[in-house]
C-alpha cells in the first residue's frame, strides 16, 4: 500500500505539471509574453465578437492601429532591453487610460491596437485618440532616464468604413501609415481616398524597384555659369526617371517614396558613381575639370560605409 500511495503521489504530481504546461501553452497562444496584452490571435477573436455586438446593439466600433514613432532609434541607441521596458510602459499607459470594456493588444514590434466598443458618436473616438496621445506624451522613466515617445494612430470605424473584419484591419493600417507619413504624433481616420493612394503608391514602388534593377534612370547636369566669361564652372547632378507606361515621373513624386522605402540608398550610390564617371569622361574629352555636386540623402549619411562608397566612386 505504501508503494501504491507513492506511485499515486508521483502520478498526481505529473498531472499537475502537465496541467501547468497546458495552461502555459494556452497563455502563450493568446497573450504577448512581454506586455501581457492579448496577441494577434486573441485580438482578432475579440474584434470579431465586438463587431457582432456592435451590429446587434446598433452602435459604432472604432479600431485603432497605434505605431510608435522612431522606436527603432530607441532600440539602436539605448539597446533592446530598454526598448522592451518602453513597450511595457506603453502597454501600462494604455491599460490605465482606457475602459475595461475596450480591448488592447500588441500585434508585435511597436504596434498596438485598441478596440473601442459601445461608441455612439465619432467625437468619442476622437477624444479617446487624443487621450492616448496625451498619455504617451508623458516621459517614461527607464533606468533613471526619461524617454519620450509619440505615436501615429490610424482609425477605422465600423460600420461606416466596411463590414468585413479584414477590410477594417487594412483600413486602420492605411490610416496609421498616413499619420506617420504626415510626420507622426497624430491620428487619422480612414477615408476611401487613402486606399486609392496606397494602391497607387504600391504600384509606383514596384515600378521604382524595376527601374533601379533595369537602370532606367538618367542624370541631367544643371550648369553653374560664370556670367562675365560665360564659362561653365560647375554643375549639379539631377536624377530623372522616364517610365515606359507612366512617362516622365517627377522627382518630387518618386524621391520621397525612395526615401520611405530605403531605395534612396542604392539609387544615391548609382547617382554618385554615374556622376563621377561622367565627370571623368568630360575630362578625357578635353574639357576643363569642374566640380559636380551630388545630392545625398540623410539615410545615406547613416550608412556605415558611406566614406568607402564615395572613395570608390571617386
N, C-alpha and C positions, 0 to 999 in steps of 0.2 A: 504493500500500500504506500509506503514512503516513496518508493521509486516511481510509482504511478503518479503520485502527487507532484513529485519533482518534474517529471516529464510534462504534466499538465501545466505547471507554472511556466516552464520554458515555452510551451506551445502558446500559452496566453501572451507571454512576452513577445513572441514572434508576431502574433496577431496585432498587438499594439504598435509594433514597429511598422508593420505593413500598412496599418490604418494611417499612421503619421505620414508614411511615404505617399500614400494615395492622396491624402489631403494636401500635401505639399505640391504634388504634381498638378492637382486641380487648381491650386492657388496660382502656380506659375503659368498655367494655361490661360488664366483670366486677368492676372494683375501684373503690373510693371514692378519688378523687383526693387528698382532704385527709389521710386517715389511712393509705391504702394497704391497708385491710382489704377483704375481699370486700364487694361491694354487694348489693343486694336480689336481683338476678338470680342471681348465683353462690351466694349464701347458700341460696336456695330449692332450687337444684340439689343442693348438698351435703347439705341437710337430707333431701331425698328419698332420696339414696343412703344416708345414715346410718340412716334408718328401715328401709331394706331390710336393712342389715347387722344391725341390732338384732333384726329378725324372724328372720333366719336363725340368728343366734347365741343367740337367746332371752335377750337382755339388755335392760336398760332404756335409754331415751334421755331426756335432760332438755333441754327447750328453755327458755331464759331470755330474757325481754324486760327490758332494762335501760334505764331512762329517768332522766336526771339531774334531781335536784330543783332547782327555781328557777334553771335555767340561763338563762332569759330575763333574769333580773336581772343576770347577768354581762355579757351582750351589751348590755343597756340602759345599764348604769353604766360599764363598762370598755371597751366597744366590741367590734365583731365580730372584729377581728384577735386580741384577747386571748381571745375565746371560741373562735376556731379553735385557738389554742395549747392551750387547756384540753382540747378534744376530742382533739387529737393526744396530749396527755399521758394522757388516759383510755385511749385505744387502746393506748398503750405499756404501761400498767399491766396491762391485760387480757392482752396478749401474754405478759408476764413471769410472771404468776401462774397461768396456765392451761397445760395439757399441749399438746404438739404435735398430738395426735390430735383435740383439740377445735377446733371451728370458731367463729371470732369474726368478726362482720360489723357494719357500720354501715348501718342502713336509711335514715338521713337525719336531719338536725337533730341532736338529742342522744339519739337512740335507737340502742342497740346490741343485738345478740343474741349468745347463746352456745349452742352445741350440745355437750352432754356425751355422749360415746359410751362404750360398754363399762361401763355402770353396773350394779352388782349389788344395791345397796341404796339406799333413799331417804336414808339417813344420809350417803352420799357426796355426794348432791346438796346437802343442807343445808350440809355442810362447805364445798363449793365456793362456794355463795352467800355464806356468811359470809366466806370468803377474799376474794371480790370486794369486799364491803362494807368489809372491813378495808383492802384495798389502796387503795380510793378515799378512805378517811378520812384518809390522809396528805396533807398540803398539797402542792399543785402550785406550783412556782416558775416564775412567768412575769414576765419583765422585772423581776427582783429583788423581786417581790411574791408573797407566799404566798396562794394561793387554795384555799379549802376547798370540796369538793363532796361530795355524798352521792347515793345512787341508790335508786330504787324498783325492785324486781325481781319480776317475775311468772314463775312456773314452771309448766310443763305437762309431764307425764310420759307417754311412750309406752311400752307400750300401755295404761297404766292409764286415761288420760282418753279417748282416742279412737284410731281407726286411720287417720284421714284427715288429710292434711297441712294443709289449710285450717282444719279444726277445731282442730288442735294449735296453729297460729299464733293463731287467735282466742282460744283459752282462755288462752294465755300472756299475751296482751294484756289480757284481762279481769282476770287475777290481778295484773298490774302496776298497772292502774288502781286496784284495791282497795288495794294497798300505798300508792299515792300518796294515796288518799282517807283513809287512816289516819294521814296525817301525813308519809309518806315515810321514807327511810332505813330500809327494811325489805324483807323478802322474803316473798311469799305464794305458797302452792301453789294451783292452781286446784281449786275444788270446784264441783259441779254447781249449788249454790245461787247461786253468783256469776253464772252465766248467766241464771238467772231474775231475779235482782236487776237485772242490766244491762238486760234486756228491759223490765222494769217502769220503770226509770229513763228509757230512751229514749222510752217511751210518755208518761211524765209530762212529759218535756221538751217533747215535741211539743204536748201539751195546754197547757203553760205558755206557749209561744210563741203559741198560738192565743188564749189568754186575754188576753195582752198586746195582741195585734192587735185583738181584739174588745172590749177594755176591760171584762172580766168581773170585775175586782177591785172591792172596796168598802173604805171606811175606816170603822172604828169608833173612837170617841173615848172613851178612858178618862179620867174626870174626876178632877181633884185638888180636894178639898173642904176648905175651912176649917171645922174642927169647931165652934168656938164660934158662928160666924154661919150656918153651913150654906151659904155662898156657894161657887160654883164659881170657883176662882182660876186654873185652868189645865187642860190636857188633853194626852194623848199620843195621837197618831195611830197606829192599829194596822191593818195591812192584813189583809184576809180574802179568801179565794177560794172561790167555790162553782162547781164544775164540773158540767156538765149530766149526766154519767154517774157521776162519782166522788162527787158530793155535796160537802160541805164538806171541803176539804183543809187539814189543819193547817199553820200557818206553819212549824212545826219540820220538816215534810216538804218543803215547796217552797222555803223560803228558802235552805237550804244548796245546793239544786240551782241556784237562780238565781245564787248566788254562784259556783258552779263553772263555770257556762256563760257568765257575763258578763251574763246577763239582768237581774241586780240593778241595773245602771246605768240602763237605761230604766225599769224598774219603780220605782226610787228617785226618778227625776225625776217620774214620774206621781204618786207619793205626795206629793212636795213641792208640786207645782202644785195638786193636789186639796185638800190641807190648807189651803194659803193661800187658795184660792177659798172654801172652806167658812168659814174664819175671817172673811173679808170679808162673806160672806152673813149670818153671825150679827150682825155689827156693823150691817149695813144693816137688819136686822130689829129693831134697838134693843137688842141685848144688849151688855153691857159688854165692852170689849176684854179678851181673856185671851191669854196665851202658849200656843201649841200646839207641843209637842215632836214633832219628826220624826226618826226614826232614819235614819242614813246608814251605808252600807256602807264598809268600808275601800277597796274598789275605787273608790267614788265620790271618795274623797279623793285618789286617784291620777289623776283626770281633770283635765286642764289647764284646762278650762272650768268647774270647779265653782263658783267665785265668780260667774261670769256666769250660770250656771244658777239659783243661789239669788237673785241680784238680779232676774232676770226673773220668777221665781215671786213674789217679794215685790211 
